[in-house]
Amino acid sequence: QVELVESGGGLVHSGGSLTLSCAASESIYIMGWFRQAPGKQREFVASVTKWGTRVYSHFAEGRSTIAIENVRNTINLQMHSLAPEDTADYYCAADTKTLSVGTPEYWGRGTQVTVSS
């Protein structure tokens, strides 16, 4: 059982930036972030494999950077130019195969991000 612990959420002003971190209890093939806004479905944000291959959602592309620190089994997601529509609960996820198909095997508890206008 892989445990994921998120950190870095909070209140951010519109146009600001934040960094979300997720630490896994052991090395795993792929890690990433999903988010769920109130009343909306969960959606994929970004992912990175242990080999450094990155994938971004359309809304994260160009204003986000995801990186992995293999030594610490940790990923960091930097997001810039935040807007109120980025307000959501952000969840770290991990899997031994993929985050793009089905439901990731492992989930963190989530961290709340609120962007004020």
C-alpha positions as YAML, in Angstrom:
chain: A
units: angstrom
residues:
- id: 1
  name: GLN
  ca: [0.00, 0.00, 0.00]
- id: 2
  name: VAL
  ca: [1.52, 3.29, -1.13]
- id: 3
  name: GLU
  ca: [0.70, 6.28, 1.03]
- id: 4
  name: LEU
  ca: [0.55, 9.76, -0.46]
- id: 5
  name: VAL
  ca: [0.80, 12.93, 1.60]
- id: 6
  name: GLU
  ca: [0.01, 16.29, 0.03]
- id: 7
  name: SER
  ca: [1.06, 19.74, 1.12]
- id: 8
  name: GLY
  ca: [1.02, 23.28, -0.19]
- id: 9
  name: GLY
  ca: [-2.63, 24.19, -0.58]
- id: 10
  name: GLY
  ca: [-4.18, 27.36, 0.77]
- id: 11
  name: LEU
  ca: [-5.50, 30.76, -0.21]
- id: 12
  name: VAL
  ca: [-3.99, 32.53, -3.20]
- id: 13
  name: HIS
  ca: [-4.88, 35.81, -4.85]
- id: 14
  name: SER
  ca: [-5.92, 35.82, -8.47]
- id: 15
  name: GLY
  ca: [-2.87, 35.98, -10.69]
- id: 16
  name: GLY
  ca: [-0.69, 34.40, -8.06]
- id: 17
  name: SER
  ca: [1.21, 31.14, -7.94]
- id: 18
  name: LEU
  ca: [1.45, 28.13, -5.71]
- id: 19
  name: THR
  ca: [3.36, 24.89, -5.37]
- id: 20
  name: LEU
  ca: [1.73, 21.63, -4.40]
- id: 21
  name: SER
  ca: [3.88, 18.78, -3.16]
- id: 22
  name: CYS
  ca: [3.12, 15.11, -2.77]
- id: 23
  name: ALA
  ca: [5.34, 12.60, -1.01]
- id: 24
  name: ALA
  ca: [4.94, 8.88, -1.62]
- id: 25
  name: SER
  ca: [5.91, 6.26, 0.93]
- id: 26
  name: GLU
  ca: [7.83, 4.37, -1.75]
- id: 27
  name: SER
  ca: [8.92, 4.69, -5.35]
- id: 28
  name: ILE
  ca: [6.12, 4.24, -7.86]
- id: 29
  name: TYR
  ca: [5.96, 4.50, -11.65]
- id: 30
  name: ILE
  ca: [3.69, 7.49, -12.12]
- id: 31
  name: MET
  ca: [2.38, 10.27, -9.89]
- id: 32
  name: GLY
  ca: [0.19, 13.23, -10.59]
- id: 33
  name: TRP
  ca: [-2.57, 15.58, -9.59]
- id: 34
  name: PHE
  ca: [-6.32, 15.68, -10.05]
- id: 35
  name: ARG
  ca: [-8.71, 18.33, -8.85]
- id: 36
  name: GLN
  ca: [-12.39, 18.58, -8.05]
- id: 37
  name: ALA
  ca: [-14.24, 21.85, -7.78]
- id: 38
  name: PRO
  ca: [-17.55, 22.10, -5.88]
- id: 39
  name: GLY
  ca: [-20.34, 20.60, -7.94]
- id: 40
  name: LYS
  ca: [-18.02, 19.43, -10.70]
- id: 41
  name: GLN
  ca: [-16.43, 16.18, -11.72]
- id: 42
  name: ARG
  ca: [-12.88, 15.33, -10.82]
- id: 43
  name: GLU
  ca: [-10.43, 16.22, -13.58]
- id: 44
  name: PHE
  ca: [-6.85, 15.44, -14.40]
- id: 45
  name: VAL
  ca: [-4.28, 18.22, -13.91]
- id: 46
  name: ALA
  ca: [-0.81, 16.84, -14.61]
- id: 47
  name: SER
  ca: [1.37, 13.78, -14.18]
- id: 48
  name: VAL
  ca: [4.99, 12.74, -14.28]
- id: 49
  name: THR
  ca: [6.63, 9.34, -14.49]
- id: 50
  name: LYS
  ca: [9.69, 8.31, -12.52]
- id: 51
  name: TRP
  ca: [11.61, 8.72, -15.78]
- id: 52
  name: GLY
  ca: [10.47, 12.34, -16.06]
- id: 53
  name: THR
  ca: [7.81, 12.09, -18.77]
- id: 54
  name: ARG
  ca: [5.25, 14.82, -18.16]
- id: 55
  name: VAL
  ca: [1.63, 15.23, -19.26]
- id: 56
  name: TYR
  ca: [-0.50, 18.32, -18.67]
- id: 57
  name: SER
  ca: [-4.19, 19.00, -19.05]
- id: 58
  name: HIS
  ca: [-5.18, 21.73, -21.47]
- id: 59
  name: PHE
  ca: [-5.87, 24.19, -18.66]
- id: 60
  name: ALA
  ca: [-2.54, 23.50, -16.94]
- id: 61
  name: GLU
  ca: [-0.38, 23.51, -20.06]
- id: 62
  name: GLY
  ca: [1.77, 26.61, -20.36]
- id: 63
  name: ARG
  ca: [1.31, 27.83, -16.80]
- id: 64
  name: SER
  ca: [2.27, 24.76, -14.80]
- id: 65
  name: THR
  ca: [5.36, 22.68, -14.19]
- id: 66
  name: ILE
  ca: [5.38, 19.25, -12.63]
- id: 67
  name: ALA
  ca: [8.62, 17.69, -11.49]
- id: 68
  name: ILE
  ca: [9.69, 14.58, -9.65]
- id: 69
  name: GLU
  ca: [12.39, 14.15, -7.04]
- id: 70
  name: ASN
  ca: [13.10, 10.43, -7.24]
- id: 71
  name: VAL
  ca: [15.40, 10.43, -4.23]
- id: 72
  name: ARG
  ca: [12.52, 11.59, -2.02]
- id: 73
  name: ASN
  ca: [9.66, 9.96, -4.00]
- id: 74
  name: THR
  ca: [8.14, 13.42, -4.18]
- id: 75
  name: ILE
  ca: [6.47, 15.42, -6.91]
- id: 76
  name: ASN
  ca: [5.98, 19.15, -7.05]
- id: 77
  name: LEU
  ca: [3.41, 21.02, -9.11]
- id: 78
  name: GLN
  ca: [3.94, 24.72, -9.69]
- id: 79
  name: MET
  ca: [0.96, 26.62, -11.04]
- id: 80
  name: HIS
  ca: [1.03, 30.24, -12.15]
- id: 81
  name: SER
  ca: [-1.55, 32.82, -13.24]
- id: 82
  name: LEU
  ca: [-4.14, 31.30, -10.95]
- id: 83
  name: ALA
  ca: [-7.76, 32.30, -11.37]
- id: 84
  name: PRO
  ca: [-10.89, 31.75, -9.26]
- id: 85
  name: GLU
  ca: [-11.85, 28.83, -11.53]
- id: 86
  name: ASP
  ca: [-8.74, 27.02, -10.26]
- id: 87
  name: THR
  ca: [-10.38, 26.82, -6.84]
- id: 88
  name: ALA
  ca: [-10.76, 23.14, -6.00]
- id: 89
  name: ASP
  ca: [-9.63, 20.29, -3.84]
- id: 90
  name: TYR
  ca: [-6.42, 18.96, -5.34]
- id: 91
  name: TYR
  ca: [-5.62, 15.29, -4.97]
- id: 92
  name: CYS
  ca: [-2.34, 13.51, -5.47]
- id: 93
  name: ALA
  ca: [-2.62, 10.18, -7.26]
- id: 94
  name: ALA
  ca: [-0.23, 7.41, -8.14]
- id: 95
  name: ASP
  ca: [-0.25, 4.15, -10.02]
- id: 96
  name: THR
  ca: [2.05, 1.42, -11.20]
- id: 97
  name: LYS
  ca: [0.89, 1.82, -14.82]
- id: 98
  name: THR
  ca: [-1.02, 4.92, -15.83]
- id: 99
  name: LEU
  ca: [-3.14, 7.81, -14.59]
- id: 100
  name: SER
  ca: [-4.86, 8.27, -17.95]
- id: 101
  name: VAL
  ca: [-7.05, 5.19, -17.99]
- id: 102
  name: GLY
  ca: [-9.40, 4.07, -15.27]
- id: 103
  name: THR
  ca: [-9.02, 5.15, -11.67]
- id: 104
  name: PRO
  ca: [-5.56, 5.56, -10.16]
- id: 105
  name: GLU
  ca: [-4.75, 2.95, -7.57]
- id: 106
  name: TYR
  ca: [-3.50, 5.28, -4.85]
- id: 107
  name: TRP
  ca: [-4.84, 8.62, -3.63]
- id: 108
  name: GLY
  ca: [-3.91, 11.24, -1.14]
- id: 109
  name: ARG
  ca: [-6.45, 12.89, 1.12]
- id: 110
  name: GLY
  ca: [-6.42, 16.11, -0.83]
- id: 111
  name: THR
  ca: [-5.45, 19.70, -0.21]
- id: 112
  name: GLN
  ca: [-7.71, 22.67, -0.71]
- id: 113
  name: VAL
  ca: [-6.77, 25.53, -3.01]
- id: 114
  name: THR
  ca: [-8.81, 28.71, -2.97]
- id: 115
  name: VAL
  ca: [-8.13, 31.51, -5.43]
- id: 116
  name: SER
  ca: [-9.67, 34.82, -4.47]
- id: 117
  name: SER
  ca: [-10.70, 37.35, -7.09]
...
